[in-house]
Amino acid sequence: MSNYVLLGTNAHKDLKVITARSKNYGDNVMHAMTFPMEFRDVQSSYPIFFCKDPESGQFYPTALFGLEQDQNLFLTEDGWDAAYIPMMIRRHPFLIGYQADSEHEDGKRPVVSIDMDNPRISESEGEPLFTESDEPTDYLKASISVLESIHRGHEHNKGFIETLLELQLLEAFTLEVTLNDGSNNQLSGFYTIAEQNLHQLDGDTFDMLNKKGYLQAIFMAVASHSRLRPLIEKKNALLK
């Protein structure tokens, strides 16, 4: 369970955040939401697919780390073995919340919250949040910058997904994998770019996608499928 509270200097001056990567700190996850703005970095290490939220029914892009639930094949004894870690992983234990604010254009303003029940929270080790003069540390500033990027990413995702659905560019995806030990594994419940429909789009539609900044993201997602083979190889390596 999470216990998010508004981050404040007085209440959290002595808190630290452990930044090591381990299943003990909640990093052993199969996949995590990603955003078109980070697809270039994500696709260099992970396959990008799409999920459908079971509660809201909304689609979102996700970076795949494993082939089954609660499995992150990038975690090693030394940490997270990849050149890039997605923002939705790096944000923990922080979250952007909202407070009513009549002066803000949409009636609410974003605020930073911290999960007090997150295993990364400590008073004895990790990165401090505030300096001796009660100013945010460089670590906290960087974390807030990530949260701001995530906030923008959610807005970008809305338009991106709406456009993909409108153009029928998402289709269900199932992957059958036979591992070196002879076991059969099935990756299902994900969606991918419908490449046949993509190739049938006319020039005006491609131009529209390009102007909105979606075209590059689409091809980045398609290109990321090449990262499936290294992922399977990581799985096979565990069987030795």
VENNOR-V683962 format. One record per pair of residues at least 12 apart in sequence whose C-alpha atoms are under 10 Angstrom apart, sorted by sequence separation. I is the first residue (numbers start at 0). GAP is how many residues later the second one is. D is the distance in Angstrom with one decimal. If there is no record, write none. Layout:
i=I gap=GAP d=D
i=I gap=GAP d=D
//
This chain:
i=48 gap=12 d=5.7
i=49 gap=12 d=5.5
i=50 gap=12 d=10.0
i=96 gap=12 d=8.3
i=97 gap=12 d=4.5
i=98 gap=12 d=6.9
i=126 gap=12 d=6.8
i=127 gap=12 d=7.9
i=128 gap=12 d=8.8
i=173 gap=12 d=7.0
i=174 gap=12 d=4.9
i=175 gap=12 d=8.7
i=34 gap=13 d=9.9
i=47 gap=13 d=6.7
i=48 gap=13 d=5.4
i=49 gap=13 d=8.4
i=95 gap=13 d=9.7
i=96 gap=13 d=5.6
i=97 gap=13 d=5.6
i=126 gap=13 d=8.5
i=173 gap=13 d=5.6
i=174 gap=13 d=6.6
i=33 gap=14 d=8.3
i=47 gap=14 d=5.7
i=48 gap=14 d=6.6
i=49 gap=14 d=9.6
i=95 gap=14 d=6.1
i=96 gap=14 d=5.2
i=97 gap=14 d=8.4
i=128 gap=14 d=9.8
i=172 gap=14 d=8.2
i=173 gap=14 d=4.6
i=174 gap=14 d=9.9
i=30 gap=15 d=9.5
i=32 gap=15 d=9.4
i=33 gap=15 d=9.5
i=46 gap=15 d=8.4
i=47 gap=15 d=4.8
i=48 gap=15 d=7.2
i=94 gap=15 d=9.8
i=95 gap=15 d=5.6
i=96 gap=15 d=6.1
i=97 gap=15 d=9.2
i=172 gap=15 d=6.4
i=173 gap=15 d=7.2
i=174 gap=15 d=9.5
i=30 gap=16 d=9.7
i=31 gap=16 d=9.8
i=32 gap=16 d=9.5
i=33 gap=16 d=9.4
i=45 gap=16 d=9.5
i=46 gap=16 d=5.9
i=47 gap=16 d=6.3
i=94 gap=16 d=8.4
i=95 gap=16 d=4.8
i=96 gap=16 d=6.2
i=171 gap=16 d=8.3
i=172 gap=16 d=7.1
i=173 gap=16 d=7.1
i=30 gap=17 d=9.4
i=32 gap=17 d=8.7
i=45 gap=17 d=5.9
i=46 gap=17 d=5.5
i=47 gap=17 d=9.7
i=94 gap=17 d=6.0
i=95 gap=17 d=5.9
i=96 gap=17 d=9.5
i=171 gap=17 d=7.3
i=172 gap=17 d=5.5
i=173 gap=17 d=8.2
i=30 gap=18 d=9.5
i=32 gap=18 d=8.6
i=44 gap=18 d=9.1
i=45 gap=18 d=5.8
i=46 gap=18 d=8.0
i=93 gap=18 d=6.8
i=94 gap=18 d=5.1
i=95 gap=18 d=8.7
i=171 gap=18 d=6.1
i=172 gap=18 d=4.9
i=173 gap=18 d=9.5
i=31 gap=19 d=9.8
i=44 gap=19 d=9.4
i=45 gap=19 d=6.7
i=46 gap=19 d=9.9
i=93 gap=19 d=5.7
i=94 gap=19 d=6.2
i=170 gap=19 d=8.6
i=171 gap=19 d=4.3
i=172 gap=19 d=6.0
i=30 gap=20 d=9.7
i=41 gap=20 d=9.6
i=42 gap=20 d=8.3
i=44 gap=20 d=9.2
i=45 gap=20 d=9.6
i=92 gap=20 d=8.5
i=93 gap=20 d=4.5
i=94 gap=20 d=7.8
i=169 gap=20 d=9.9
i=170 gap=20 d=5.3
i=171 gap=20 d=6.4
i=172 gap=20 d=9.1
i=197 gap=20 d=9.2
i=41 gap=21 d=7.0
i=92 gap=21 d=5.7
i=93 gap=21 d=6.3
i=169 gap=21 d=6.2
i=170 gap=21 d=5.6
i=171 gap=21 d=8.8
i=172 gap=21 d=9.5
i=197 gap=21 d=9.9
i=38 gap=22 d=9.5
i=41 gap=22 d=9.6
i=62 gap=22 d=9.7
i=91 gap=22 d=8.3
i=92 gap=22 d=5.4
i=93 gap=22 d=9.5
i=168 gap=22 d=9.8
i=169 gap=22 d=5.6
i=170 gap=22 d=6.3
i=171 gap=22 d=8.7
i=38 gap=23 d=9.9
i=62 gap=23 d=7.7
i=91 gap=23 d=8.1
i=92 gap=23 d=8.0
i=168 gap=23 d=8.1
i=169 gap=23 d=4.9
i=170 gap=23 d=5.5
i=194 gap=23 d=9.7
i=38 gap=24 d=9.0
i=61 gap=24 d=9.6
i=92 gap=24 d=8.8
i=93 gap=24 d=9.4
i=168 gap=24 d=5.4
i=169 gap=24 d=5.2
i=170 gap=24 d=9.1
i=194 gap=24 d=9.6
i=34 gap=25 d=8.4
i=35 gap=25 d=8.2
i=62 gap=25 d=9.9
i=92 gap=25 d=6.1
i=167 gap=25 d=9.0
i=168 gap=25 d=4.8
i=169 gap=25 d=8.7
i=192 gap=25 d=7.3
i=33 gap=26 d=7.8
i=34 gap=26 d=6.6
i=61 gap=26 d=9.9
i=91 gap=26 d=8.1
i=92 gap=26 d=8.5
i=167 gap=26 d=7.5
i=168 gap=26 d=7.3
i=170 gap=26 d=9.8
i=191 gap=26 d=9.8
i=192 gap=26 d=8.8
i=32 gap=27 d=6.7
i=33 gap=27 d=5.6
i=34 gap=27 d=7.9
i=91 gap=27 d=9.9
i=92 gap=27 d=6.9
i=166 gap=27 d=9.8
i=168 gap=27 d=8.7
i=169 gap=27 d=9.0
i=194 gap=27 d=8.1
i=31 gap=28 d=9.8
i=32 gap=28 d=5.8
i=33 gap=28 d=5.0
i=34 gap=28 d=9.3
i=45 gap=28 d=9.7
i=91 gap=28 d=8.1
i=92 gap=28 d=7.6
i=168 gap=28 d=6.2
i=169 gap=28 d=9.6
i=192 gap=28 d=7.5
i=193 gap=28 d=9.3
i=31 gap=29 d=8.4
i=32 gap=29 d=4.1
i=33 gap=29 d=6.1
i=44 gap=29 d=9.6
i=91 gap=29 d=9.8
i=163 gap=29 d=8.4
i=167 gap=29 d=7.0
i=168 gap=29 d=6.4
i=191 gap=29 d=8.1
i=192 gap=29 d=6.7
i=30 gap=30 d=9.9
i=31 gap=30 d=5.2
i=32 gap=30 d=6.3
i=33 gap=30 d=9.8
i=163 gap=30 d=9.4
i=166 gap=30 d=8.0
i=167 gap=30 d=8.5
i=191 gap=30 d=8.0
i=30 gap=31 d=6.2
i=31 gap=31 d=5.4
i=32 gap=31 d=9.0
i=111 gap=31 d=9.8
i=166 gap=31 d=8.4
i=29 gap=32 d=9.9
i=30 gap=32 d=5.4
i=31 gap=32 d=6.9
i=111 gap=32 d=7.5
i=168 gap=32 d=9.9
i=29 gap=33 d=8.6
i=30 gap=33 d=4.4
i=31 gap=33 d=8.1
i=110 gap=33 d=9.7
i=191 gap=33 d=9.4
i=29 gap=34 d=6.2
i=30 gap=34 d=5.2
i=163 gap=34 d=9.7
i=166 gap=34 d=8.5
i=28 gap=35 d=9.0
i=29 gap=35 d=5.1
i=30 gap=35 d=6.9
i=111 gap=35 d=8.2
i=28 gap=36 d=7.2
i=29 gap=36 d=4.7
i=30 gap=36 d=9.2
i=44 gap=36 d=9.6
i=45 gap=36 d=8.9
i=110 gap=36 d=9.8
i=111 gap=36 d=9.7
i=27 gap=37 d=8.9
i=28 gap=37 d=7.6
i=29 gap=37 d=6.8
i=30 gap=37 d=9.4
i=44 gap=37 d=6.4
i=109 gap=37 d=9.8
i=27 gap=38 d=9.0
i=29 gap=38 d=6.3
i=30 gap=38 d=8.6
i=43 gap=38 d=9.1
i=44 gap=38 d=7.0
i=45 gap=38 d=9.2
i=109 gap=38 d=9.0
i=166 gap=38 d=9.1
i=28 gap=39 d=9.0
i=29 gap=39 d=5.4
i=30 gap=39 d=8.8
i=43 gap=39 d=8.0
i=44 gap=39 d=7.1
i=45 gap=39 d=9.7
i=28 gap=40 d=6.9
i=29 gap=40 d=5.4
i=30 gap=40 d=8.6
i=41 gap=40 d=9.8
i=43 gap=40 d=8.1
i=44 gap=40 d=8.9
i=45 gap=40 d=9.7
i=27 gap=41 d=8.9
i=28 gap=41 d=4.7
i=29 gap=41 d=5.0
i=30 gap=41 d=7.8
i=41 gap=41 d=9.1
i=42 gap=41 d=9.4
i=109 gap=41 d=8.8
i=27 gap=42 d=5.4
i=28 gap=42 d=5.4
i=29 gap=42 d=5.4
i=40 gap=42 d=8.4
i=41 gap=42 d=6.7
i=26 gap=43 d=8.8
i=27 gap=43 d=5.4
i=28 gap=43 d=5.4
i=29 gap=43 d=8.3
i=40 gap=43 d=6.4
i=41 gap=43 d=7.7
i=25 gap=44 d=9.4
i=26 gap=44 d=9.0
i=27 gap=44 d=4.9
i=28 gap=44 d=9.1
i=40 gap=44 d=8.7
i=41 gap=44 d=6.7
i=26 gap=45 d=7.3
i=27 gap=45 d=8.4
i=40 gap=45 d=8.4
i=41 gap=45 d=9.7
i=163 gap=45 d=9.7
i=27 gap=46 d=9.0
i=28 gap=46 d=9.8
i=37 gap=46 d=9.8
i=93 gap=46 d=9.7
i=162 gap=46 d=8.5
i=22 gap=47 d=9.1
i=26 gap=47 d=9.6
i=27 gap=47 d=7.3
i=38 gap=47 d=9.3
i=22 gap=48 d=9.2
i=26 gap=48 d=7.8
i=37 gap=48 d=7.7
i=94 gap=48 d=9.7
i=95 gap=48 d=8.8
i=22 gap=49 d=8.5
i=37 gap=49 d=8.3
i=93 gap=49 d=7.7
i=94 gap=49 d=9.1
i=159 gap=49 d=9.3
i=162 gap=49 d=9.9
i=168 gap=49 d=9.3
i=21 gap=50 d=9.8
i=92 gap=50 d=9.5
i=93 gap=50 d=8.3
i=163 gap=50 d=9.1
i=34 gap=51 d=8.9
i=90 gap=51 d=9.7
i=91 gap=51 d=8.7
i=94 gap=51 d=9.9
i=95 gap=51 d=6.4
i=162 gap=51 d=8.7
i=22 gap=52 d=7.7
i=26 gap=52 d=9.6
i=33 gap=52 d=6.6
i=34 gap=52 d=8.7
i=90 gap=52 d=6.4
i=93 gap=52 d=9.7
i=94 gap=52 d=6.9
i=95 gap=52 d=8.0
i=159 gap=52 d=8.6
i=179 gap=52 d=9.8
i=21 gap=53 d=6.7
i=22 gap=53 d=9.5
i=26 gap=53 d=8.7
i=32 gap=53 d=8.1
i=33 gap=53 d=7.2
i=34 gap=53 d=9.3
i=89 gap=53 d=7.9
i=90 gap=53 d=8.4
i=93 gap=53 d=7.8
i=94 gap=53 d=9.9
i=158 gap=53 d=9.0
i=159 gap=53 d=8.8
i=160 gap=53 d=9.7
i=174 gap=53 d=9.9
i=178 gap=53 d=7.8
i=179 gap=53 d=9.3
i=20 gap=54 d=7.4
i=21 gap=54 d=7.9
i=31 gap=54 d=7.6
i=32 gap=54 d=8.5
i=33 gap=54 d=6.8
i=90 gap=54 d=9.6
i=95 gap=54 d=8.7
i=159 gap=54 d=6.5
i=163 gap=54 d=9.0
i=177 gap=54 d=9.4
i=178 gap=54 d=8.8
i=20 gap=55 d=8.7
i=21 gap=55 d=7.9
i=30 gap=55 d=9.9
i=31 gap=55 d=9.0
i=32 gap=55 d=6.3
i=33 gap=55 d=9.4
i=90 gap=55 d=6.5
i=91 gap=55 d=9.7
i=94 gap=55 d=9.5
i=95 gap=55 d=7.6
i=158 gap=55 d=9.1
i=159 gap=55 d=9.7
i=176 gap=55 d=8.1
i=179 gap=55 d=9.2
i=180 gap=55 d=8.0
i=20 gap=56 d=9.1
i=21 gap=56 d=8.6
i=22 gap=56 d=9.4
i=31 gap=56 d=6.5
i=32 gap=56 d=8.7
i=86 gap=56 d=9.5
i=89 gap=56 d=7.8
i=90 gap=56 d=6.5
i=94 gap=56 d=9.8
i=155 gap=56 d=9.8
i=178 gap=56 d=7.9
i=179 gap=56 d=6.0
i=20 gap=57 d=8.1
i=21 gap=57 d=6.1
i=31 gap=57 d=7.0
i=89 gap=57 d=9.3
i=155 gap=57 d=9.6
i=156 gap=57 d=9.9
i=159 gap=57 d=9.0
i=178 gap=57 d=6.2
i=179 gap=57 d=8.9
i=19 gap=58 d=8.9
i=20 gap=58 d=4.7
i=21 gap=58 d=7.6
i=30 gap=58 d=9.5
i=87 gap=58 d=8.6
i=155 gap=58 d=9.4
i=159 gap=58 d=9.4
i=177 gap=58 d=9.7
i=178 gap=58 d=9.9
i=180 gap=58 d=7.1
i=19 gap=59 d=6.7
i=20 gap=59 d=5.8
i=86 gap=59 d=6.4
i=87 gap=59 d=8.7
i=90 gap=59 d=8.7
i=179 gap=59 d=7.6
i=180 gap=59 d=8.8
i=19 gap=60 d=8.6
i=20 gap=60 d=9.5
i=28 gap=60 d=9.4
i=85 gap=60 d=10.0
i=86 gap=60 d=8.1
i=178 gap=60 d=8.7
i=179 gap=60 d=8.9
i=26 gap=62 d=7.5
i=86 gap=62 d=8.3
i=87 gap=62 d=7.4
i=25 gap=63 d=9.3
i=26 gap=63 d=9.8
i=86 gap=63 d=7.0
i=26 gap=65 d=9.8
i=25 gap=66 d=9.2
i=86 gap=66 d=9.9
i=24 gap=67 d=9.5
i=20 gap=68 d=9.9
i=24 gap=68 d=9.8
i=20 gap=69 d=9.8
i=18 gap=71 d=8.8
i=18 gap=73 d=9.2
i=18 gap=74 d=9.8
i=16 gap=75 d=9.2
i=17 gap=75 d=9.5
i=16 gap=76 d=7.9
i=6 gap=87 d=8.8
i=5 gap=88 d=9.7
i=6 gap=88 d=9.7
i=3 gap=89 d=8.9
i=4 gap=89 d=9.6
i=5 gap=89 d=9.4
i=3 gap=90 d=8.2
i=4 gap=90 d=9.4
i=5 gap=90 d=9.4
i=1 gap=91 d=9.5
i=3 gap=91 d=7.9
i=5 gap=91 d=8.1
i=3 gap=92 d=9.9
i=4 gap=92 d=9.2
i=5 gap=92 d=9.8
i=25 gap=92 d=8.5
i=3 gap=93 d=9.0
i=5 gap=93 d=10.0
i=24 gap=93 d=7.7
i=25 gap=93 d=7.8
i=24 gap=94 d=5.5
i=25 gap=94 d=8.8
i=59 gap=94 d=9.2
i=23 gap=95 d=7.6
i=24 gap=95 d=6.0
i=23 gap=96 d=9.0
i=24 gap=96 d=9.6
i=60 gap=96 d=8.0
i=59 gap=97 d=7.0
i=58 gap=98 d=9.0
i=59 gap=98 d=8.4
i=20 gap=99 d=9.8
i=58 gap=99 d=8.9
i=60 gap=99 d=9.6
i=19 gap=100 d=8.6
i=57 gap=100 d=9.1
i=59 gap=100 d=9.2
i=60 gap=100 d=8.4
i=14 gap=101 d=9.8
i=16 gap=101 d=9.4
i=17 gap=101 d=8.3
i=18 gap=101 d=7.2
i=59 gap=101 d=7.0
i=11 gap=102 d=9.4
i=16 gap=102 d=8.9
i=17 gap=102 d=4.8
i=18 gap=102 d=9.7
i=58 gap=102 d=6.7
i=16 gap=103 d=5.3
i=17 gap=103 d=6.6
i=57 gap=103 d=8.7
i=58 gap=103 d=9.0
i=6 gap=104 d=8.2
i=7 gap=104 d=8.8
i=11 gap=104 d=9.8
i=15 gap=104 d=8.1
i=16 gap=104 d=5.0
i=17 gap=104 d=7.0
i=57 gap=104 d=9.7
i=5 gap=105 d=7.3
i=6 gap=105 d=5.8
i=7 gap=105 d=8.7
i=15 gap=105 d=6.0
i=16 gap=105 d=6.0
i=17 gap=105 d=9.7
i=58 gap=105 d=9.9
i=5 gap=106 d=6.2
i=6 gap=106 d=5.0
i=7 gap=106 d=9.3
i=14 gap=106 d=6.9
i=15 gap=106 d=5.1
i=16 gap=106 d=8.2
i=17 gap=106 d=9.6
i=18 gap=106 d=9.6
i=19 gap=106 d=8.5
i=58 gap=106 d=9.2
i=4 gap=107 d=8.6
i=5 gap=107 d=4.3
i=6 gap=107 d=5.8
i=14 gap=107 d=5.9
i=15 gap=107 d=5.5
i=16 gap=107 d=9.4
i=17 gap=107 d=6.5
i=18 gap=107 d=6.5
i=3 gap=108 d=9.5
i=4 gap=108 d=5.2
i=5 gap=108 d=6.4
i=6 gap=108 d=9.2
i=13 gap=108 d=8.8
i=14 gap=108 d=4.9
i=15 gap=108 d=7.1
i=16 gap=108 d=7.3
i=17 gap=108 d=4.1
i=18 gap=108 d=7.2
i=66 gap=108 d=9.8
i=3 gap=109 d=5.8
i=4 gap=109 d=5.6
i=5 gap=109 d=9.0
i=6 gap=109 d=9.9
i=13 gap=109 d=6.1
i=14 gap=109 d=8.1
i=15 gap=109 d=6.3
i=16 gap=109 d=4.8
i=17 gap=109 d=6.3
i=2 gap=110 d=9.5
i=3 gap=110 d=5.1
i=4 gap=110 d=6.5
i=12 gap=110 d=9.6
i=13 gap=110 d=8.8
i=14 gap=110 d=8.9
i=15 gap=110 d=5.1
i=16 gap=110 d=5.0
i=17 gap=110 d=9.1
i=66 gap=110 d=9.4
i=2 gap=111 d=7.8
i=3 gap=111 d=4.2
i=4 gap=111 d=7.2
i=11 gap=111 d=9.6
i=14 gap=111 d=8.8
i=15 gap=111 d=5.0
i=16 gap=111 d=6.5
i=37 gap=111 d=9.7
i=49 gap=111 d=9.5
i=58 gap=111 d=9.6
i=1 gap=112 d=9.4
i=2 gap=112 d=5.0
i=3 gap=112 d=6.2
i=14 gap=112 d=8.4
i=15 gap=112 d=4.3
i=16 gap=112 d=7.6
i=36 gap=112 d=8.8
i=1 gap=113 d=5.9
i=2 gap=113 d=5.5
i=3 gap=113 d=8.0
i=14 gap=113 d=6.2
i=15 gap=113 d=6.0
i=36 gap=113 d=9.5
i=0 gap=114 d=9.4
i=1 gap=114 d=7.4
i=2 gap=114 d=5.6
i=3 gap=114 d=9.2
i=13 gap=114 d=7.3
i=14 gap=114 d=6.4
i=15 gap=114 d=8.8
i=34 gap=114 d=9.4
i=1 gap=115 d=5.8
i=2 gap=115 d=7.9
i=12 gap=115 d=8.2
i=13 gap=115 d=7.7
i=14 gap=115 d=8.2
i=34 gap=115 d=7.9
i=36 gap=115 d=9.2
i=37 gap=115 d=8.9
i=0 gap=116 d=7.3
i=1 gap=116 d=6.9
i=11 gap=116 d=9.7
i=12 gap=116 d=6.9
i=13 gap=116 d=7.6
i=33 gap=116 d=8.8
i=36 gap=116 d=6.9
i=0 gap=117 d=8.6
i=11 gap=117 d=7.8
i=12 gap=117 d=5.8
i=13 gap=117 d=9.4
i=34 gap=117 d=9.2
i=35 gap=117 d=7.4
i=67 gap=117 d=8.8
i=11 gap=118 d=8.2
i=12 gap=118 d=8.1
i=13 gap=118 d=9.6
i=34 gap=118 d=5.5
i=35 gap=118 d=9.7
i=66 gap=118 d=8.0
i=67 gap=118 d=8.8
i=12 gap=119 d=8.6
i=33 gap=119 d=8.2
i=34 gap=119 d=7.4
i=36 gap=119 d=8.3
i=66 gap=119 d=8.1
i=67 gap=119 d=7.5
i=8 gap=120 d=8.6
i=9 gap=120 d=9.8
i=12 gap=120 d=10.0
i=18 gap=120 d=10.0
i=33 gap=120 d=9.1
i=34 gap=120 d=9.6
i=35 gap=120 d=7.5
i=36 gap=120 d=9.4
i=49 gap=120 d=8.2
i=66 gap=120 d=6.3
i=67 gap=120 d=9.6
i=7 gap=121 d=9.9
i=8 gap=121 d=7.1
i=12 gap=121 d=7.2
i=32 gap=121 d=9.8
i=34 gap=121 d=7.6
i=35 gap=121 d=7.1
i=48 gap=121 d=9.7
i=49 gap=121 d=9.2
i=50 gap=121 d=9.5
i=65 gap=121 d=9.6
i=66 gap=121 d=9.4
i=6 gap=122 d=9.8
i=7 gap=122 d=9.7
i=8 gap=122 d=9.7
i=12 gap=122 d=9.5
i=16 gap=122 d=9.3
i=34 gap=122 d=6.3
i=49 gap=122 d=9.0
i=12 gap=123 d=9.5
i=16 gap=123 d=9.5
i=33 gap=123 d=8.9
i=48 gap=123 d=9.9
i=49 gap=123 d=9.2
i=9 gap=124 d=8.4
i=15 gap=124 d=10.0
i=35 gap=124 d=8.1
i=48 gap=124 d=8.7
i=8 gap=125 d=6.4
i=34 gap=125 d=9.4
i=7 gap=126 d=10.0
i=8 gap=126 d=8.1
i=8 gap=127 d=8.5
i=61 gap=128 d=9.2
i=60 gap=129 d=9.6
i=61 gap=129 d=9.8
i=60 gap=130 d=8.9
i=58 gap=131 d=9.9
i=59 gap=131 d=9.6
i=60 gap=131 d=9.1
i=58 gap=132 d=9.0
i=51 gap=137 d=8.2
i=50 gap=138 d=7.2
i=51 gap=138 d=7.7
i=49 gap=139 d=9.0
i=50 gap=139 d=5.3
i=51 gap=139 d=8.2
i=49 gap=140 d=5.6
i=50 gap=140 d=6.2
i=48 gap=141 d=6.4
i=49 gap=141 d=4.8
i=50 gap=141 d=8.9
i=47 gap=142 d=9.9
i=48 gap=142 d=5.8
i=49 gap=142 d=5.9
i=47 gap=143 d=9.5
i=48 gap=143 d=5.2
i=49 gap=143 d=8.5
i=47 gap=144 d=8.0
i=48 gap=144 d=8.0
i=47 gap=145 d=9.7
i=73 gap=157 d=8.6
i=62 gap=158 d=9.7
i=72 gap=158 d=7.2
i=61 gap=159 d=9.9
i=71 gap=159 d=9.9
i=72 gap=159 d=9.1
i=60 gap=160 d=9.0
i=72 gap=160 d=9.7
i=73 gap=160 d=8.1
i=62 gap=161 d=9.5
i=66 gap=161 d=9.7
i=72 gap=161 d=6.3
i=73 gap=161 d=9.9
i=65 gap=162 d=9.7
i=72 gap=162 d=6.8
i=63 gap=163 d=9.4
i=64 gap=163 d=9.7
i=71 gap=163 d=9.8
i=63 gap=164 d=8.8
i=66 gap=164 d=8.1
i=70 gap=164 d=9.9
i=72 gap=164 d=9.9
i=65 gap=165 d=7.1
i=66 gap=165 d=8.0
i=72 gap=165 d=9.0
i=64 gap=166 d=7.6
i=65 gap=166 d=8.6
i=63 gap=167 d=8.9
i=65 gap=168 d=9.1
i=66 gap=168 d=8.0
i=65 gap=169 d=8.0
i=47 gap=170 d=10.0
i=49 gap=171 d=9.5
i=47 gap=172 d=8.3
i=48 gap=172 d=7.1
i=46 gap=173 d=9.7
i=47 gap=173 d=5.3
i=48 gap=173 d=8.8
i=42 gap=174 d=9.9
i=46 gap=174 d=7.4
i=47 gap=174 d=7.8
i=45 gap=175 d=9.7
i=46 gap=175 d=8.6
i=47 gap=175 d=8.8
i=48 gap=175 d=8.8
i=36 gap=176 d=9.1
i=39 gap=176 d=8.8
i=43 gap=176 d=9.3
i=46 gap=176 d=8.3
i=47 gap=176 d=5.9
i=48 gap=176 d=8.5
i=35 gap=177 d=8.6
i=36 gap=177 d=9.6
i=38 gap=177 d=8.9
i=39 gap=177 d=7.8
i=42 gap=177 d=6.5
i=46 gap=177 d=4.7
i=47 gap=177 d=7.0
i=35 gap=178 d=7.6
i=38 gap=178 d=6.3
i=41 gap=178 d=9.0
i=42 gap=178 d=6.9
i=45 gap=178 d=6.5
i=46 gap=178 d=5.1
i=47 gap=178 d=10.0
i=35 gap=179 d=9.9
i=36 gap=179 d=9.9
i=37 gap=179 d=8.9
i=38 gap=179 d=9.1
i=39 gap=179 d=9.9
i=40 gap=179 d=9.6
i=41 gap=179 d=9.1
i=42 gap=179 d=9.0
i=43 gap=179 d=9.1
i=44 gap=179 d=8.0
i=45 gap=179 d=8.1
i=46 gap=179 d=7.2
i=47 gap=179 d=8.8
i=35 gap=180 d=8.6
i=36 gap=180 d=7.9
i=38 gap=180 d=9.6
i=39 gap=180 d=6.5
i=42 gap=180 d=7.2
i=43 gap=180 d=7.1
i=45 gap=180 d=8.7
i=46 gap=180 d=5.2
i=47 gap=180 d=9.5
i=35 gap=181 d=5.4
i=38 gap=181 d=6.3
i=39 gap=181 d=8.9
i=42 gap=181 d=4.7
i=44 gap=181 d=9.5
i=45 gap=181 d=5.6
i=46 gap=181 d=6.0
i=34 gap=182 d=8.9
i=35 gap=182 d=8.5
i=37 gap=182 d=10.0
i=38 gap=182 d=7.1
i=41 gap=182 d=8.1
i=42 gap=182 d=8.2
i=43 gap=182 d=9.3
i=44 gap=182 d=6.5
i=45 gap=182 d=7.5
i=46 gap=182 d=9.5
i=39 gap=183 d=10.0
i=42 gap=183 d=8.8
i=43 gap=183 d=7.7
i=44 gap=183 d=9.5
i=46 gap=183 d=9.8
i=35 gap=184 d=8.8
i=39 gap=184 d=9.2
i=42 gap=184 d=7.5
i=45 gap=184 d=9.0
i=46 gap=184 d=8.5
i=35 gap=185 d=8.9
i=38 gap=185 d=8.8
i=44 gap=185 d=9.0
i=45 gap=185 d=7.9
i=44 gap=186 d=9.2
//
